[in-house]
């Protein structure tokens, strides 16, 4: 265990989750107060400002606890909050497209947050990527933590949520067929992530139990993509954009969110994970040559 995390072992998992929950309530309260003072900026810029306030609060608490992973559930917790506010602007109109869009984001959010809570051991554990960043530049780590680990993802996710604004905040016609396609894509995306994470969890459990198995997992959905969970993530955000298109082609510009998300996974997250696996697991470098990094494809023969 890293020295800066060792003192957090005293909390255990249950107390750690309670502390995280309290931290997020404090962050949401700070965001609500901040939004009150900037509400005249409108439902986009005002909400983004409140979003950034909450992010800084989570960063500060995480820095105090010396654990940047306190930010990890922010990715899945905040989007539904933003979308519920935008929905309130239309008086919570119960139209089919709004209900389907909310069903998608809630299914995705509950699944991802539950997955995080199940797998996170507690405040003594920090994501290995954050530890690498700390080791590479310890003096400037809290700066890179604030802007790289916290603010950058907050802005990225906010851009990915933007398609929900024109759908939820106002009344208007939409294309029911495209809405259904968007809903099915979004629910399928979260379900892909559910099964992918479950299959990987089962593989790691077998490893913990000492059963014989390969050095890395290539079964189930992982046979078709080295990162099916990331593919599901981008597909979910893409589905929100389809909802926006259904409400009007003038909303096409909101594609910037899911495209930025796609670029993040294709050029940063997936290569970073692959480099680490290739360095730690025998045969993974050869596996890269015979498998798809992101988009699911039929596995090639070795």
N, C-alpha and C positions, 0 to 999 in steps of 0.2 A: 504493500500500500504506500502511495506517495506520502511524504511527510506532511504536506499541506492539507491532506485529506484525513490523516489519521485521527485527528481530534474529533472528526465528525462521526466516527464509529460509535460514539456513545449514544447517538440518537436512535439507531436501529431503523428498520424500514417503516414501521408504523408511525413513529414520531417524525421521521423525515417527511412522510407524506402529509402529515398534519401541518408541519412547518411550511411545506410547499403550498398547501391550500390557503393558509393564512397569508402567505406572501402574495398570492394572486388576488385575494380579497383586498389587501392593502393597495395593490397596483390598480385594480379596477376602481376603487374609491378615489384614488389620486387622478385617474383618467376622467372619471365623472366630474370631479371638481374642476379639472383643467378644461374640459369641454364646456362647462358652464360659462367660462370666461371667453372662450373663442367660438361660441355657438354661432355668432354672426358670420363666421367664415364659411358657413354652409356645411351640408352633410357629408361632403367629401373631404375638404381640407380640414374642417373642424374635427372629424372623426380620425383622420390621419394624425393630427396633432395629439389627440387624446391617446391614440394607439402608441405614439412615440413616448408619451409621458409614462404610460404603463410599462413600456419596455425599459426605460431608464430605471424605474423603481425595481423591476425584477433584476436588472443588471447590478444595481447597488446592493441588493440583498444577497445576490449570488456572490458578489465580490467580498462581502462581509463574511460569508460562510466559506469562502475560498472554493466555490464549486460553480462553474459556469453552466453545468447541466441543469441548474434551476430553471434556465430558460427553455429547455427542451419541450415541455408541454405547451408552451406559449403558441407554438405552430398550430396546434389543433384546438386549443381552447378559445382563442380570441375570434377567429372567423365567424362562428355562429353568433357571438355577441354583437359583432358589427352588423351582421345580416338581420338580426332581430330588430335592431334599431332602425335600419333602412326600411324594413317591413312595416314598422310602426308608422312611418310617414304616409303610408297608404291606408292607415286605419286597420292594419292586419286583414286586408282584403283576402278572402278565401278563394282566389282563382286557382285554376288547375296548375298553371305554370309556377305560381308562387309556392303552392303546397309541394309540388314535385321538387322544386329547387331546395326548399328547406329540408325535405326528406333526404335528399342527397347529402347535404352538408352535415346534417345531424348523424346520419349513419356513418359517414366518414370520420367525423369528430369523435363520436363515442368509441368507435373501433380503435382509432389511433391513440386516443388518450388512455383507454383501457389497456392497450398493448404496452404503452409506456409504463403505466403504473404497475403492471404485472411484472415486467422484466427489470425495472430499475431497482437495484438492491438498497439504495438509500443515499444519504448525503456523503457517505464515504466513497461513493463511486462517481467518477466523472468520465465523460466520453473521451476515448483515446485521442480523437482529433484535437480536442481542446488541450489535452496534456502535451501533445506534440507542439502546438502553438506556444504554450507556456515555456516549454524547454528551448524552443528555437529563439525566443526573444523575451526572456523573463522581465526585463525592465519595462518594456512597453506592452506587456501582456494585457493589462487591464484596458488599455486603449484599443488594442485589437479585439479584445473581448467585447467591449461596448459597441464598436462599429462593425466588426466582422462577424461575431457570433450572435449579437443581439439586433442591432439596428438594421443591418443589411437584410437579414431574413424577414424582419418585420415589414420593411418596405416592399420586399419581394412578394410576400403573402398578401399584403394589402393590394398590390397591383393585380394579383391573381383573383382576389375577391371582387374587384371592381365590376365585373360583368353582372354581379348581383344587384348593383344599385339601380340601373334602369328597369330591371325586372320587378324588384320588390317595392320600390318607392312610389310608383305611380300606377294608375290603371291604364289599360290599353289592350288591344287585340294581340294575339300571338298565334304562331303556327302550331297547332296541336300535335301534328305528326312530328315536327322537329322537337317539340317539348318532350314527347315520349322517347324519342331517340336519345335526347340529352339525359333524361332521367335514367334510362336503362344503362347508358354509358357510365354515368356517375355511380350508380349502385353497383354495377359490375366492377368498376375500378376499385371501390372500397372492398368488395368481396375478394377480388384478386389479392389485395394486400392482406386481407384476413387469412386466406389460405396459405399465401407465401410465408407470412410470419409464423403461422402455426406449424408449417412443415419444417422451417428452419429451427423453431423452438424444439420440436420433437427430435431433430437431428442432434442438437446441442445437448439435450437431455440424455440421449444415448451415449454421447461422449462423456458426460459427467458420470454416468453409471458404469463406464469402463467397457462398454460393448465394442466389439470390433466393427469398424466402419472406415470409410474413405477419409482422407485428410480434409476434404471439403465436400459440401453437399451439391449433388447434381441431379437430384430426383425431383419429382413433382413438377411444379411450375418453374423450378430453377433449372430444369432441363431445357427450357425454351428461351431463357434469358438469364444472364448472370445477376440481374437486378430486377426481378419482376415486381418487387414492392415499389421501386422507384418508378417503373413504368405505370403502375396503378395510380401513383400519386399524380403524375402529369396528366393521365387520362381523366382523373377526377376534376382537375382545374379546367381542362379542355371542355368538359361537359358543362361547366358553368358558362363558358363562352357561347356554347351552342344555345343555351337558354336565352342569352342576350341577343344573339342573332335572330332567334325566333320572335323576339319582341320588336325587332326592327334592324335593318341592315346598317342604320346609322350608328349602331353600337359595335360595329366591327372593330373599331380602334381598341376596344378593351382586350384584344388578343395579346397585347403587350405582356400581360401577366403570365399566361400559360407558356408563351414563347420564352420569356425570361426564365421561367421555371425549367423548361426543357433544356435550355442552354446550361443552366446550373448543373443539372444531373449529367448531361452528356459530356461536358468539358471540365467539370470539377469533381463532383461527388463520386460518380462511377469510376473515373480513372484513379482517384485517390484510394478508393476501396480496393481496386484491382492491384495497384502497386503494393499496397500493404499485404494483400493476400499472396501475391507472387513472391514477396520477400519472406513470408512466414510459412507458406505451405508448399511442400514438394509437389511438383506436377501442375501447379496452378498456371504457370506461365505457358505451358503447352495447352492447357485447357482453354486459355484465352483465344488461342488460334483456331479452335474448333467450335466456338460458341458465340452467340450474339451478346453484346454487352448490355443492350437496353431493350430494343424492340423484340418481341417474341418471334422466333423463327424455329423451324424444325431443326433439331440438333444434327450437326454434321458428324459423320463417322470419323473416328480417330485413325 
